[in-house]
């Protein structure tokens, strides 16, 4: 009978995973490959979100060249992390989305001028510009979610269920010699 208590189930799964990771090289390699694929997909999604944000251009001068554009936090006290490093920092798309909502797009020159108080802009204009940029980023994020859902469906269509006979706690061994999860067999 499966664990009803979620904490016990999680503890059992963690212990099972650690045992498999330590004792089965094939399991370890498969797990590491899944992590690499997930990280690569996350890097691409975050890069696409940042590109959509930069596509709005500088709110002062209209510069559109992506290498010249930076994210300026409207209120620096609310800054959680630098968006320049968001792609490889391990932050997920939701966290990057929340951080982008606090920013406007500026070119490097206008950003330096803004911090030097050579130019200024009202908070209302900053917030309106941030909303426009977020509309583009939201569209990219929605497309990314649809793409991930399609990949998951495609992956699960190729999987087969274990036969209904026998105990749910029975574990099978695959060709590589490590224990498989209870419910699914590749």
Buried (B, 14 or more C-beta within 10 A) or exposed (E): EEEEEEEEEEEEEEEBEEEBBEEBEEBBEBBEEEEEEEEEBBBEBBBBBBBBBBBBBBBBBEBBEEEBBBBBBBEEEEBEEEBEEBBEEEBEBEBBBEBBBBBBBBBBBBBEBBEEEEBEBEEEEBEEBBEEBBEBBBEBBEEBEEEBEEEEEEEEEEEEEBEEEEEEEEEEEEEEEBBBEBEEEE
